Amino acid sequence: MLSTRSVFQEIRRDPRAFQLLLSIAAKGETQGGWENERIAALTPDPVLARKVRRHGADETKHGLMFAKLLRKAGLDAVPVPADADYCMLLERRGIGLPHGRLGRDEPLGLEEILQYLVHSKVTEERAFDEVNRLLRVFGGDAELAPSLRVIAEDETNHLAYAHEELLRLSGQGHGDRIARMLKSYALAEIRVYRDVGLAFVRHMAALLGWSGPKQWLLKLGVSAAYILERTLVWRRLAALRPPLRSNAMGS
């Protein structure tokens, strides 16, 4: 039976496929850590800066956890294919703050803070969904499950904090701008996620020797999910709601 569980269990059993999966995860988290650290350094509001810095520390920690899982499996990290690099593809679509901007030692303005927080909100929704999907698949895996539970707990905090900060700024008169940005970013993220999903299938097919019909079915599933998200799910990605946890990143 072709299911998310069966596909990921197949990847788990194959060293090269598992190596690529963890390498993709480690790179994304490590890059997110660097970005948040730079944003914290450029954020004029010291309270928000502390929260962003903690967010960055969590992301860096996650990258180290995935790297440790690679080492425990006797594997080294491999380069992430450009067509499967979620973070860089988002940047190319103008989502979030570009690396060139983060390299300049100039305080962020309000518009840039909004860009950062909207980017965080949309991508943390995705991260929250993804890590919980992996937990459903690997919840009984003695090596993977403990790390995934730690990461899932952190992603809950990140998502709560993104909602909380955007609601705070909406209450200060920026609600219309935030709503427009959320819709634009959500629709762009959905397309990037589709493109990365198709690339992921191609690269795993090459490693695992998947048949043409199996690849076709998996790509069809990715495309069908894209249509559903483009039609309905974007509203959840773009919606603000009271956070599950208050001041989740403030302690």
C-alpha positions in Angstrom: 0.0 0.0 0.0 1.4 3.4 -1.0 1.0 5.8 1.9 3.0 8.5 3.7 4.0 5.9 6.4 5.2 3.3 3.9 7.2 5.8 1.9 9.0 7.3 4.9 9.6 3.8 6.4 11.2 2.8 3.1 13.4 5.9 3.2 14.3 5.1 6.8 15.5 1.6 5.9 17.8 2.9 3.1 21.0 4.6 4.2 21.4 6.9 1.3 17.8 8.0 1.3 17.8 8.5 5.1 21.1 10.4 4.7 19.4 12.8 2.2 16.3 13.2 4.3 18.3 14.2 7.5 20.7 16.4 5.5 17.7 18.4 4.1 16.3 18.7 7.6 19.6 19.7 9.2 20.4 22.3 6.6 17.0 24.0 6.8 17.1 24.2 10.6 20.7 25.4 10.7 20.0 28.1 8.1 16.9 29.2 10.1 19.1 29.5 13.1 21.6 31.8 11.4 18.8 33.9 9.9 17.0 34.4 13.3 20.3 35.2 15.0 21.0 37.9 12.4 17.4 39.3 12.6 17.7 39.4 16.4 20.9 41.5 16.1 19.2 43.9 13.8 15.9 44.2 15.7 15.6 47.6 17.6 12.9 46.3 20.1 14.9 44.5 22.8 12.0 42.4 24.0 11.2 41.1 20.5 15.0 40.7 19.8 15.2 38.3 22.8 12.4 36.2 21.4 13.9 36.1 18.0 17.2 35.1 19.4 15.7 32.3 21.4 13.9 31.2 18.2 17.3 31.1 16.4 18.9 29.1 19.2 16.1 26.5 18.9 16.6 26.2 15.2 20.4 25.8 15.6 19.7 23.2 18.2 17.4 21.3 15.8 20.1 21.3 13.1 22.6 19.9 15.6 20.1 17.2 16.6 19.6 16.1 13.0 23.4 16.1 12.5 23.8 13.9 15.6 21.2 11.5 14.2 23.3 11.3 11.0 26.4 10.5 13.0 24.7 7.9 15.0 23.7 6.2 11.8 27.3 6.4 10.6 26.5 8.9 7.9 27.8 12.3 6.8 25.7 15.1 5.7 25.3 15.4 1.9 24.7 18.5 -0.2 21.0 19.5 -0.5 19.9 19.6 -4.1 19.0 23.2 -5.2 15.5 22.1 -6.3 14.8 20.7 -2.8 16.2 23.7 -0.8 12.9 25.0 0.7 14.5 28.0 2.4 16.4 29.3 -0.6 13.5 28.8 -2.9 11.3 30.9 -0.6 13.9 33.6 -0.6 14.0 33.6 -4.4 10.3 34.2 -4.4 10.7 37.3 -2.2 9.5 35.6 1.0 11.1 36.9 4.1 14.3 38.9 4.4 17.1 38.1 1.8 20.5 37.1 3.0 22.0 40.3 1.4 19.9 42.4 3.7 20.8 40.3 6.8 24.4 40.9 6.0 24.1 44.7 6.5 24.4 46.1 10.0 21.4 48.4 9.7 18.5 48.2 12.1 15.3 46.7 10.6 12.4 48.9 9.9 8.7 48.2 10.7 8.1 46.8 7.2 11.0 44.4 7.5 9.9 43.3 10.9 6.5 42.5 9.4 8.1 40.6 6.6 10.1 38.5 9.1 7.1 37.7 11.3 4.7 36.9 8.5 7.4 34.6 7.0 7.9 33.0 10.4 4.1 32.5 10.9 3.6 30.8 7.5 6.7 28.6 7.6 6.2 27.6 11.2 2.7 26.4 10.3 4.4 24.2 7.8 7.1 23.1 10.2 4.5 22.3 12.9 2.6 20.1 10.4 5.7 18.4 9.1 7.3 17.4 12.4 4.0 16.1 13.7 3.6 14.1 10.5 7.0 12.6 11.1 6.1 11.8 14.7 3.0 9.9 13.5 5.3 7.8 11.2 8.3 7.4 13.6 6.7 7.7 17.0 7.8 4.2 17.8 11.3 4.6 16.5 13.6 4.6 19.5 16.3 6.7 17.8 14.2 9.3 16.0 11.2 9.8 18.2 12.9 11.5 21.2 14.4 14.2 18.9 11.2 14.7 17.0 9.3 15.2 20.2 11.7 17.9 21.4 11.4 19.6 18.0 7.6 19.4 17.9 7.5 21.0 21.3 9.7 23.9 20.1 7.6 24.3 16.9 4.5 24.7 19.0 6.2 27.6 20.9 7.5 29.2 17.6 4.0 29.1 16.1 2.4 30.6 19.2 4.9 33.4 19.3 4.4 34.3 15.7 0.7 34.5 16.1 1.1 36.6 19.3 3.5 39.1 17.8 1.4 39.6 14.6 -1.8 40.0 16.7 0.0 42.6 18.8 1.1 44.5 15.7 -2.4 44.1 14.2 -3.8 45.8 17.3 -1.4 48.7 16.7 -3.0 49.5 13.3 -1.1 47.3 10.9 -3.8 44.6 10.5 -4.7 45.3 6.9 -1.1 45.2 5.8 -0.4 42.0 7.7 -3.5 40.3 6.3 -2.4 41.1 2.7 1.1 39.9 3.4 -0.2 36.7 5.0 -2.2 35.8 1.9 0.6 36.6 -0.5 3.2 34.7 1.5 0.8 31.7 2.1 0.1 31.3 -1.6 3.8 31.6 -2.5 4.8 29.1 0.2 2.2 26.6 -1.0 3.7 26.7 -4.5 7.3 26.3 -3.2 6.2 23.4 -1.0 4.7 21.7 -4.1 7.9 22.3 -6.1 10.1 20.9 -3.3 7.7 17.9 -2.9 8.1 17.0 -6.5 11.9 17.4 -6.3 11.9 15.2 -3.2 10.1 12.5 -5.1 12.5 12.7 -8.0 15.6 12.4 -5.8 14.3 9.6 -3.6 13.1 7.7 -6.7 16.7 7.9 -8.0 18.1 6.6 -4.8 15.5 3.9 -4.1 14.8 2.8 -7.7 11.1 3.6 -7.7 9.2 2.4 -10.7 7.7 4.9 -13.2 4.1 4.2 -12.0 5.1 4.6 -8.3 6.8 8.0 -9.1 3.7 9.0 -11.1 1.4 8.2 -8.2 3.5 10.1 -5.6 3.8 13.1 -7.9 0.1 13.0 -8.5 -0.4 13.0 -4.7 1.9 16.1 -4.3 0.0 17.9 -7.1 -3.4 17.0 -5.7 -2.3 18.3 -2.3 -1.2 21.6 -3.9 -4.6 22.1 -5.5 -6.3 21.5 -2.2 -4.0 23.9 -0.4 -4.3 26.5 -3.1 -8.1 26.3 -2.9 -8.7 25.9 0.8 -5.8 25.4 3.1 -4.1 28.8 2.4 -6.8 30.3 4.6 -5.4 28.5 7.6 -1.8 29.5 6.7 -2.9 33.1 6.5 -5.3 33.2 9.5 -4.3 34.7 12.8 -5.8 33.2 16.0 -5.1 33.4 19.7 -1.9 31.4 20.4 -2.1 28.1 22.2 0.6 29.4 24.6 1.0 32.9 25.9 4.5 34.5 25.9 5.8 31.1 24.6 9.2 32.6 23.7 9.4 35.2 26.5 10.6 33.1 29.4 
